[in-house]
Structure formats: C-alpha cells, structure tokens
Amino acid sequence: MRKEWFFDRLCGAEIAVYAEDGKIVEAVFERGNCAELTGNIYKGKVCNLVPGMQAAFVSCGLERNCYLPLGECAARFTSYDGEGNPVHAPDLKEGDEILVQIVKPPRGTKGAKVTCDLSFVGKTLIYLPQTDFLGISRKIVDPQVREQLLRDADKLREKGAGFIVRTAAEEVDKRHLKIESEYLKRVWNSVEKASRTAAVGDVVYREFDLPFKVMRDSLGGGVTRIYVSDKTTYERVVQLARMRADVGERKITLYQGKREMLREHGISEQLHKLAERTVPLENGGYLVIDKTEAMTVIDVNTGKFVGDVDLESTVYETNLVAAREIARQVRLRNIGGLVAVDFIDMAEEEHRRAVDEALETALALDRAKSRVSPMGDMCVTMFTRKRTNNDAADFFLQTCRHCNGLGTVFSDIFLAISIRGDISDFFADDYRAVIVDCNRDLMRSLLFKHYLSEEVRGVWSDRRIYLVPHEDWNYQKFTVRGDNAEVLSLPDTAQILY
C-alpha cells in the first residue's frame, strides 16, 4: 500500500494531507495568521468569576474572553492510566494575572477553553510542570513495559511535577526519555522567564508549527513517500526527519512541477469535497452531514442501491458501508464532540450490533479517541470524538452575509485557493496573461487580503493577472481564462493583481 504525506502552502495557509493508495485519509489545515491556538500559553487576567458555573472568564488578548472551568482539573487525566494528586482549582479573584493554556480553540460565538494546568507535549512524553501526576498511555499493554516506563519517568520528574508517557515511548530507550524530558523542562523554564515581563494578552509559548506536529504525532506506520511543495517547508521537514529513525531523508521529495502539487497528484479534488454536505457511498447510497451548535448529525440513505435479496439485507449492507465511511469522514473533516448517526431502520437486533461493531472498528483506526453508545430501537447511534485539529468546515466555509447567518458559503481562502489552482494551470500551459472574472466583493477580498501576493512576487513575477469585477455575479462564482494577445481587451473596471 502506498502511504504518502503531502505538505503544501497555498494562499498563506499550510495544508498537510495523508493518503493511502491515492485516497485521502487525514487532512490538516492552518491559516497563516490564524494557526491552531490549542496548546498556546497566554498571560491572562481574570475578568469575571461565576460561582454558579464553577468557572472564570479570562482576558487573553483574543477576540472573546476565555472560559476557565474550576472543577475539571482531574478530568484532564482520565484518558491515561496513572496516579498522583492533580492540582485543584486555583484560588482566584477578579484582577489576578495568571498563565493559561488553550485546550479548545474558540468556535462560533464561544471563546476558547483554557486551563491553568500547563502541559508540554513531546514525541514520547508530556511534561506537567505544576501537576503531581504520573500517567501512561493505555495503548501500551505489556505489563512489564508499562512498569519499566513508569519507573523511568518517575526518576525524571521533580517534586510537584509530573509526566505522562505517550505510546511512542514503547519504541525508545530511557536515554531518549531523559533527553526529551530535559528539553521539555527547558521549554517550561523559558515560559516562566518570559511570563515575568509579559503583558496581559501576550503569548508566552506557541505550539509547534504544522510540519512539526504532523511529524511528531502522525508520521510513521511505514510511510513510503513525503511530498513537499516549497523549499522552506522542505528544509523544515528534512530537519525534522533527521530526528526520527523511521523516516529517512530519501523518502522526502521537493515537488518542482509547473502545476499545483495537490492537483497534480489528484488530492485537490478530494479536498474540495470536504466542503460538501452529501457524501456518496461506494454501493450507491449516500450520507448527509449537517453541523449544529450542539452536535453533528449524519443521515444515512440507500440512494440508488436497491439490493439483490430483500429490504432488510439492502438496508443492513448500506448501513455497514455507511459505518466505515462515517469513521473516515469524521477523521478527514476532524469532526469533534457529539455525533448522532441516523442509520436506516433495521428490524434484526443482530444487524444493529454488527453495524455498531463496524463503526467502532473503523473509528479505532483514528488517532483521536471515540466512544460509541449502543444503537437504540430507532436505529440512531451516538458517539463522541475528540477533536485534534481545526475542523475542515471552518477552513472551507464561512457564514453567509446575506441570510443573517442561517447558512454558509465557501470561505474567501477556499475560493482563493481554487482560483490560484486555475491560474497555475494556465501558466503551466504557457499563457502569459490570465483574466479572472469574479464578483466585485470577492475581487476586493483577493486584493486586500493578499492571498496571492507571494506567488505574484515570486513564480508569477513575469506574468500578468487581471481581475474583472461583476456586480451581479454570485459571490462564489468566478471564471479564469488565459490570453496571449499583445493587447488585451478589458473593461475599464479591470484591475491588475497587486
């Protein structure tokens, strides 16, 4: 099986995609100015205490105040086996300045969720500088290995601090654990030092960049090839690969084709489908995925599939196919929180159990933890999934400005990436000029947000790109065409890109 990773930079955003035999399995998106906030540590100020909610609201310099629960300290460690005395809720008063770490990024109208129990994540260890807790991943099952790793980690921690041993520690020796623990302690010392002079709202620690997080958490498992689109990211990935025994430099390729890398490898079209509500199934059925404020709802439909035996068999087969695809979609789209799946009604209890088992088995392939509740009489299955990165929908979609927020449309950056790909194709076909017809507001967004400025200054510096606005066009409508004429015939409203 071909196991490939793709690292690309498009319109100021970073994209990492994992594919097996050309079919995408995992995708991670980060905008240049809005990178994933989870893990960042801020110097904050307590603005409001709410005893009835056992919570505080903290100003951290973000758009909305952060939510700090005061009764969940121990709950953060329940996913690991271990023991200790996790710190209790801090004794806070309004006006206190504290260090907080984001555990859930802001979403919609909700501010970020933060904690005072700081943690620093490495490949094999999680360092807890202020938490007396020693834990270990439940995926390490050998009793002797678990006992030895816990002893090694215990020797590395100082009084009042703790470590959590990650799954990857099973494959390294105690020397590696010592080296990583010392590094994580140095990171904490630098955070402490920076916090003394930092102002409220300052970031005193940032989580690592996208290539680092992917190389740390996701890469491995026999990856056969890594493709990187630009020189800077390539050098970063090579540097990180040298830190791992299972990823050699020879597996890393700097893509140098004329067309976009993701388009050339058939990845771009698959990514674009993540913005669609409807997902076709391989047997002719389909899924409909809808997000609400509280949960994600997935509806299963037979579609064109009519089966060969009877109705129960047709429905059962569709539900089995759907269960596997649902697990793939929630991983791809990074859907987190509560998910409700409305499977097609099945009469036989045995079939219901089999569909639940198929869903659990497929979800087990995901790095993010899930918990599935048994299917009820109405053939609705509920499960929860831990969100590990940004939701794909937040990258591809934005609130519609014309319906008071009741619907969504493609985001500016998604449209910019689509236009960028079309422009690259025409330049690859040796056109000297490209004309983009689009909605007037979309043109303004392209100009003022500088999505394509890097390309215009670099690989497109000897080409011409013209934007032609249209008042009556839908915001999401655009066309791109090439032209090699010496003198172009354009309306007076046309404007050259940058």
C-alpha positions as CSV (number, residue, x, y, z in Angstrom):
1,M,0.0,0.0,0.0
2,R,1.2,3.5,-0.9
3,K,1.3,5.7,2.2
4,E,2.0,9.3,1.3
5,W,2.1,12.6,3.0
6,F,1.8,16.0,1.2
7,F,2.8,19.3,2.7
8,D,1.7,22.4,0.7
9,R,1.5,26.2,1.2
10,L,-1.4,27.9,-0.5
11,C,-2.6,31.5,-0.2
12,G,-0.8,31.9,3.2
13,A,-2.2,28.7,4.6
14,E,-0.5,25.4,5.4
15,I,-2.0,22.1,4.4
16,A,-0.9,18.6,5.3
17,V,-2.6,15.6,3.7
18,Y,-2.2,11.8,4.3
19,A,-3.3,9.5,1.5
20,E,-3.3,5.7,1.2
21,D,-3.1,4.5,-2.4
22,G,-4.1,8.0,-3.6
23,K,-7.2,8.2,-1.3
24,I,-7.0,10.9,1.4
25,V,-7.4,9.6,4.9
26,E,-6.4,12.7,7.0
27,A,-6.1,16.4,6.3
28,V,-4.9,19.2,8.5
29,F,-5.3,23.0,7.7
30,E,-3.8,26.0,9.3
31,R,-4.2,29.6,8.2
32,G,-1.0,31.7,8.3
33,N,-2.5,34.4,10.6
34,C,-5.0,32.1,12.4
35,A,-3.0,29.0,13.2
36,E,-4.3,26.4,15.6
37,L,-4.3,28.0,19.0
38,T,-4.6,24.8,21.0
39,G,-1.5,24.4,23.2
40,N,-0.6,28.1,23.2
41,I,0.1,29.7,26.6
42,Y,-1.1,33.2,27.3
43,K,-0.7,35.6,30.2
44,G,-4.3,36.4,31.1
45,K,-6.3,38.4,33.5
46,V,-9.3,37.2,35.4
47,C,-12.2,39.4,34.4
48,N,-15.2,37.6,36.0
49,L,-15.8,34.8,38.4
50,V,-19.1,32.8,38.1
51,P,-19.5,30.6,41.2
52,G,-22.7,29.1,39.8
53,M,-20.8,27.7,36.9
54,Q,-17.6,26.9,38.8
55,A,-15.8,28.9,36.2
56,A,-13.9,32.1,35.5
57,F,-13.6,34.2,32.4
58,V,-10.1,35.3,31.5
59,S,-8.9,38.0,29.1
60,C,-6.1,36.7,27.0
61,G,-6.0,39.2,24.1
62,L,-8.2,37.1,21.9
63,E,-11.5,38.3,20.3
64,R,-13.5,36.8,23.2
65,N,-12.7,36.1,26.8
66,C,-11.6,32.6,27.5
67,Y,-13.6,30.1,29.6
68,L,-11.7,28.6,32.6
69,P,-13.5,25.7,34.4
70,L,-12.6,25.5,38.0
71,G,-13.7,21.9,38.7
72,E,-12.2,19.9,35.9
73,C,-8.6,19.5,36.9
74,A,-8.6,15.8,37.5
75,A,-10.8,15.2,34.4
76,R,-7.9,16.1,32.0
77,F,-6.0,13.0,33.1
78,T,-8.8,10.3,32.9
79,S,-7.7,9.2,29.4
80,Y,-4.4,7.9,30.9
81,D,-3.7,5.2,33.5
82,G,-1.8,6.7,36.4
83,E,-1.8,8.1,39.9
84,G,-1.0,11.3,41.7
85,N,-2.5,14.5,43.0
86,P,-3.6,16.7,40.1
87,V,-3.8,20.3,41.2
88,H,-7.2,21.6,42.4
89,A,-8.9,24.7,41.2
90,P,-6.8,27.8,41.9
91,D,-8.0,30.3,44.4
92,L,-8.7,33.2,42.1
93,K,-10.1,36.7,42.4
94,E,-11.0,39.2,39.8
95,G,-8.0,41.1,38.5
96,D,-5.5,38.3,39.1
97,E,-2.9,37.7,36.3
98,I,-2.4,34.1,35.5
99,L,-0.9,31.8,32.9
100,V,-3.4,29.8,31.0
101,Q,-3.2,27.2,28.2
102,I,-5.8,26.8,25.5
103,V,-7.3,23.3,25.4
104,K,-10.1,24.0,23.0
105,P,-9.9,26.8,20.4
106,P,-12.7,29.4,20.0
107,R,-15.6,28.2,17.9
108,G,-18.5,30.3,16.6
109,T,-19.7,32.5,19.4
110,K,-17.8,30.6,22.1
111,G,-14.5,31.7,23.4
112,A,-11.5,29.4,23.9
113,K,-11.5,26.9,26.8
114,V,-8.3,27.2,28.9
115,T,-6.6,25.5,31.8
116,C,-4.1,26.5,34.5
117,D,-2.6,23.0,34.4
118,L,0.1,23.6,31.8
119,S,1.5,20.8,29.7
120,F,4.3,20.5,27.1
121,V,4.0,17.7,24.6
122,G,6.9,15.8,23.1
123,K,7.1,12.7,21.0
124,T,7.3,10.3,23.9
125,L,6.4,12.4,27.0
126,I,4.0,15.0,28.1
127,Y,5.6,17.2,30.8
128,L,3.3,18.6,33.6
129,P,5.4,21.2,35.4
130,Q,2.8,22.1,38.0
131,T,0.9,18.8,38.3
132,D,1.8,15.9,40.6
133,F,0.7,13.1,38.2
134,L,2.4,10.1,36.7
135,G,0.5,8.5,33.8
136,I,0.9,6.2,30.8
137,S,-0.9,5.6,27.6
138,R,-3.5,2.8,27.6
139,K,-2.2,1.7,24.2
140,I,0.9,0.3,25.9
141,V,-0.4,-3.0,27.1
142,D,2.6,-5.1,28.1
143,P,2.6,-5.0,32.0
144,Q,6.4,-5.2,32.2
145,V,7.0,-2.5,29.7
146,R,4.4,-0.2,31.4
147,E,6.0,-0.8,34.8
148,Q,9.5,0.0,33.5
149,L,8.4,3.1,31.6
150,L,6.7,4.5,34.6
151,R,9.8,3.9,36.8
152,D,11.9,5.7,34.2
153,A,9.5,8.6,34.0
154,D,9.2,8.8,37.8
155,K,13.0,9.2,38.1
156,L,12.9,12.2,35.6
157,R,10.4,14.3,37.4
158,E,10.9,16.8,40.3
159,K,8.7,17.3,43.3
160,G,5.2,18.6,42.4
161,A,5.7,18.0,38.7
162,G,4.6,15.0,36.5
163,F,4.9,13.1,33.3
164,I,2.6,11.2,31.0
165,V,4.3,8.5,29.0
166,R,3.0,8.5,25.4
167,T,2.5,5.5,23.1
168,A,5.7,6.2,21.2
169,A,7.8,5.7,24.3
170,E,7.4,2.0,23.9
171,E,9.9,2.1,21.0
172,V,12.7,4.1,22.6
173,D,15.2,3.6,25.4
174,K,15.4,5.5,28.7
175,R,18.3,7.7,27.3
176,H,15.8,9.2,24.7
177,L,13.3,9.8,27.5
178,K,15.9,11.7,29.5
179,I,16.9,13.8,26.6
180,E,13.3,14.7,25.8
181,S,12.5,15.4,29.4
182,E,15.4,17.8,29.8
183,Y,14.3,19.6,26.6
184,L,10.7,20.0,27.8
185,K,11.9,21.3,31.2
186,R,14.0,23.9,29.4
187,V,10.9,25.0,27.5
188,W,9.0,25.4,30.7
189,N,11.8,27.5,32.2
190,S,11.8,29.8,29.2
191,V,8.0,30.2,29.6
192,E,8.4,31.1,33.3
193,K,11.0,33.6,32.5
194,A,9.0,35.2,29.6
195,S,5.9,35.5,31.8
196,R,7.6,37.7,34.3
197,T,7.8,40.6,31.9
198,A,4.9,39.8,29.6
199,A,1.8,41.9,29.5
200,V,-1.7,40.6,29.7
201,G,-2.7,39.1,26.3
202,D,0.9,38.2,25.4
203,V,1.7,34.7,24.1
204,V,4.5,33.3,26.2
205,Y,4.5,29.9,24.4
206,R,3.3,28.8,21.0
207,E,2.6,25.2,20.0
208,F,4.8,23.9,17.2
209,D,4.2,24.6,13.5
210,L,2.2,22.3,11.3
211,P,5.1,20.2,9.9
212,F,6.4,19.6,13.4
213,K,3.0,18.5,14.8
214,V,2.5,16.1,11.9
215,M,6.0,14.7,12.1
216,R,5.6,14.3,15.9
217,D,2.1,12.8,16.1
218,S,1.1,11.4,12.7
219,L,4.0,10.3,10.6
220,G,5.2,6.7,10.8
221,G,3.5,3.4,10.2
222,G,5.5,2.7,7.1
223,V,5.1,5.9,5.2
224,T,6.5,5.4,1.7
225,R,6.9,9.0,0.4
226,I,6.6,12.6,1.6
227,Y,6.0,15.3,-1.0
228,V,6.7,19.0,-0.2
229,S,5.7,21.9,-2.4
230,D,8.1,24.7,-1.4
231,K,11.8,24.9,-0.4
232,T,11.4,26.4,3.1
233,T,8.9,23.7,4.2
234,Y,11.1,21.0,2.5
235,E,14.1,22.1,4.6
236,R,12.0,22.1,7.7
237,V,10.6,18.6,7.0
238,V,14.1,17.2,6.3
239,Q,15.4,18.7,9.6
240,L,12.5,17.0,11.5
241,A,13.0,13.7,9.7
242,R,16.6,13.5,10.9
243,M,15.2,13.3,14.4
244,R,13.3,10.1,13.6
245,A,14.6,6.7,12.9
246,D,11.6,5.6,10.9
247,V,11.5,8.4,8.4
248,G,14.6,8.7,6.1
249,E,15.5,11.8,4.1
250,R,15.4,9.7,0.9
251,K,11.6,9.4,1.3
252,I,11.2,13.2,1.1
253,T,10.7,14.8,-2.4
254,L,10.7,18.5,-3.2
255,Y,7.9,18.9,-5.8
256,Q,9.1,21.0,-8.8
257,G,6.2,20.7,-11.3
258,K,4.5,23.6,-13.1
259,R,1.1,22.8,-11.8
260,E,-0.1,22.7,-8.1
261,M,1.3,19.7,-6.3
262,L,-2.1,18.7,-4.8
263,R,-3.8,19.0,-8.2
264,E,-1.1,17.0,-9.9
265,H,-1.5,14.1,-7.5
266,G,-5.3,14.1,-7.6
267,I,-5.6,15.3,-4.0
268,S,-7.1,18.8,-4.6
269,E,-10.4,17.5,-5.9
270,Q,-10.8,15.2,-2.9
271,L,-10.2,18.0,-0.5
272,H,-12.8,20.2,-2.2
273,K,-15.4,17.5,-1.5
274,L,-14.9,18.1,2.2
275,A,-16.9,21.2,1.9
276,E,-20.0,19.3,0.6
277,R,-22.9,18.1,2.8
278,T,-23.5,15.0,0.7
279,V,-21.0,12.1,0.6
280,P,-21.6,9.2,-1.9
281,L,-21.1,5.7,-0.7
282,E,-19.4,3.0,-2.8
283,N,-22.6,1.0,-3.2
284,G,-24.8,3.9,-4.5
285,G,-26.1,5.1,-1.1
286,Y,-25.1,8.4,0.4
287,L,-24.6,10.3,3.7
288,V,-25.8,13.8,4.5
289,I,-23.6,15.6,7.1
290,D,-25.0,18.7,9.0
291,K,-23.4,20.7,11.8
292,T,-25.4,22.3,14.5
293,E,-24.3,24.3,17.6
294,A,-24.5,21.2,19.9
295,M,-23.6,18.3,17.6
296,T,-23.0,16.9,14.2
297,V,-25.9,14.9,12.6
298,I,-25.3,12.3,9.9
299,D,-28.2,10.8,7.9
300,V,-27.7,7.5,6.0
301,N,-29.7,6.9,2.8
302,T,-29.9,4.0,0.4
303,G,-29.9,6.2,-2.7
304,K,-29.6,4.2,-5.9
305,F,-28.8,1.0,-4.1
306,V,-31.7,-1.5,-4.3
307,G,-30.0,-4.7,-3.2
308,D,-30.4,-8.2,-4.5
309,V,-32.3,-10.1,-1.7
310,D,-34.8,-8.3,0.5
311,L,-35.3,-4.9,2.2
312,E,-33.6,-5.9,5.4
313,S,-30.5,-7.1,3.6
314,T,-30.4,-4.0,1.5
315,V,-30.6,-1.7,4.5
316,Y,-28.1,-3.8,6.5
317,E,-25.5,-3.7,3.7
318,T,-25.9,0.1,3.2
319,N,-25.5,0.7,7.0
320,L,-22.3,-1.4,7.1
321,V,-20.8,0.6,4.2
322,A,-22.0,3.8,5.8
323,A,-20.4,3.0,9.2
324,R,-17.0,2.7,7.6
325,E,-17.4,5.9,5.6
326,I,-18.6,7.8,8.6
327,A,-15.4,6.9,10.5
328,R,-13.4,8.1,7.5
329,Q,-15.3,11.3,7.2
330,V,-15.1,12.4,10.8
331,R,-11.4,11.8,10.7
332,L,-11.0,13.7,7.4
333,R,-13.2,16.6,8.5
334,N,-11.9,16.5,12.1
335,I,-15.5,16.5,13.4
336,G,-15.4,16.5,17.2
337,G,-17.8,16.5,20.0
338,L,-21.1,14.7,19.9
339,V,-22.1,12.9,16.6
340,A,-25.6,11.5,16.0
341,V,-25.9,8.9,13.2
342,D,-29.4,8.2,11.9
343,F,-28.9,4.8,10.3
344,I,-31.7,3.3,8.1
345,D,-34.1,1.3,10.2
346,M,-33.2,-2.4,10.7
347,A,-35.6,-4.9,12.3
348,E,-33.0,-7.5,13.4
349,E,-31.1,-6.9,16.6
350,E,-28.1,-8.9,15.3
351,H,-27.8,-6.4,12.4
352,R,-27.8,-3.4,14.7
353,R,-25.0,-4.9,16.8
354,A,-23.0,-5.7,13.7
355,V,-23.3,-2.1,12.4
356,D,-22.2,-0.7,15.8
357,E,-19.2,-3.1,15.8
358,A,-18.3,-2.0,12.3
359,L,-18.4,1.7,13.3
360,E,-16.3,1.0,16.4
361,T,-13.7,-1.0,14.4
362,A,-13.4,1.8,11.8
363,L,-13.1,4.5,14.5
364,A,-10.3,2.6,16.2
365,L,-8.1,3.4,13.2
366,D,-8.3,7.1,14.1
367,R,-5.7,8.7,16.4
368,A,-8.5,10.7,18.1
369,K,-10.3,8.9,20.9
370,S,-14.0,7.9,20.3
371,R,-16.7,6.4,22.4
372,V,-19.7,4.7,20.8
373,S,-23.1,4.2,22.6
374,P,-25.2,1.2,21.6
375,M,-27.8,1.8,18.8
376,G,-31.3,2.3,20.0
377,D,-34.6,1.0,18.8
378,M,-34.9,3.9,16.3
379,C,-31.5,2.9,14.8
380,V,-29.8,6.1,16.0
381,T,-26.2,5.7,17.2
382,M,-24.5,8.4,19.2
383,F,-20.7,8.7,19.6
384,T,-18.2,11.2,20.8
385,R,-14.9,12.0,19.2
386,K,-12.0,14.1,20.5
387,R,-11.1,16.9,18.1
388,T,-7.4,17.0,17.4
389,N,-7.1,19.9,14.8
390,N,-9.2,22.5,13.2
391,D,-12.5,21.4,11.7
392,A,-12.2,21.3,7.9
393,A,-15.6,23.1,7.7
394,D,-14.0,26.1,9.5
395,F,-11.4,26.3,6.7
396,F,-13.6,25.7,3.7
397,L,-16.8,27.6,4.8
398,Q,-17.9,30.9,6.2
399,T,-21.2,32.4,7.4
400,C,-23.3,33.7,4.6
401,R,-23.5,37.5,4.8
402,H,-26.9,37.7,3.0
403,C,-29.1,35.4,5.2
404,N,-28.3,36.6,8.7
405,G,-26.0,33.7,9.4
406,L,-28.6,31.0,8.7
407,G,-26.4,29.4,6.0
408,T,-22.8,29.0,4.9
409,V,-20.9,29.7,1.7
410,F,-17.4,28.9,0.5
411,S,-14.8,30.8,2.5
412,D,-12.6,33.5,0.9
413,I,-9.5,31.4,1.3
414,F,-11.1,28.4,-0.3
415,L,-12.1,30.5,-3.3
416,A,-8.6,32.0,-3.4
417,I,-7.0,28.5,-3.4
418,S,-9.4,27.4,-6.2
419,I,-8.6,30.5,-8.3
420,R,-4.8,30.0,-7.6
421,G,-5.0,26.4,-9.0
422,D,-6.7,27.5,-12.2
423,I,-4.2,30.3,-12.7
424,S,-1.3,27.9,-12.2
425,D,-2.8,25.6,-14.8
426,F,-3.0,28.3,-17.5
427,F,0.6,29.4,-16.7
428,A,1.7,25.8,-17.0
429,D,0.1,25.8,-20.5
430,D,2.4,28.8,-21.3
431,Y,-0.1,31.6,-21.2
432,R,1.5,35.0,-20.5
433,A,-1.6,36.6,-19.1
434,V,-4.6,35.3,-17.1
435,I,-8.0,37.1,-16.7
436,V,-10.2,36.3,-13.6
437,D,-13.8,37.3,-13.8
438,C,-15.5,37.4,-10.4
439,N,-17.9,39.1,-8.0
440,R,-16.8,42.6,-7.0
441,D,-16.6,41.8,-3.3
442,L,-14.5,38.6,-4.0
443,M,-12.1,40.8,-6.0
444,R,-11.8,43.1,-3.1
445,S,-11.0,40.2,-0.8
446,L,-8.3,38.9,-3.2
447,L,-6.7,42.4,-3.3
448,F,-6.9,43.4,0.3
449,K,-6.2,40.0,2.0
450,H,-3.1,39.4,-0.3
451,Y,-3.9,35.7,-0.7
452,L,-1.8,35.6,-3.9
453,S,0.9,38.1,-3.1
454,E,3.6,35.5,-2.5
455,E,3.1,34.0,-6.0
456,V,2.9,37.4,-7.7
457,R,6.2,38.4,-6.2
458,G,7.8,35.0,-6.9
459,V,6.9,32.4,-9.5
460,W,4.4,34.7,-11.3
461,S,6.6,37.8,-11.3
462,D,6.9,37.8,-15.1
463,R,3.2,37.1,-15.8
464,R,0.1,39.3,-15.8
465,I,-3.1,38.7,-13.8
466,Y,-6.1,40.9,-14.3
467,L,-9.3,40.9,-12.1
468,V,-12.6,41.9,-13.7
469,P,-15.4,42.7,-11.2
470,H,-19.1,41.9,-11.9
471,E,-21.8,43.5,-9.7
472,D,-24.5,40.9,-10.5
473,W,-22.4,37.7,-10.1
474,N,-22.9,35.4,-7.1
475,Y,-20.1,35.8,-4.6
476,Q,-18.9,32.3,-5.2
477,K,-18.9,32.5,-9.0
478,F,-15.7,33.1,-10.9
479,T,-14.1,32.1,-14.2
480,V,-10.4,32.0,-15.2
481,R,-9.1,32.2,-18.8
482,G,-5.7,32.6,-20.4
483,D,-4.7,35.1,-23.1
484,N,-1.5,35.6,-25.1
485,A,-2.6,38.7,-27.0
486,E,-0.2,41.6,-27.1
487,V,-3.0,44.0,-26.3
488,L,-5.8,42.8,-24.1
489,S,-9.4,44.0,-24.5
490,L,-10.6,44.6,-20.9
491,P,-13.3,46.8,-19.3
492,D,-12.3,50.0,-17.5
493,T,-13.1,48.3,-14.2
494,A,-10.4,45.7,-14.6
495,Q,-7.5,45.8,-12.2
496,I,-4.1,44.1,-12.3
497,L,-3.4,41.9,-9.3
498,Y,-1.0,43.8,-7.0
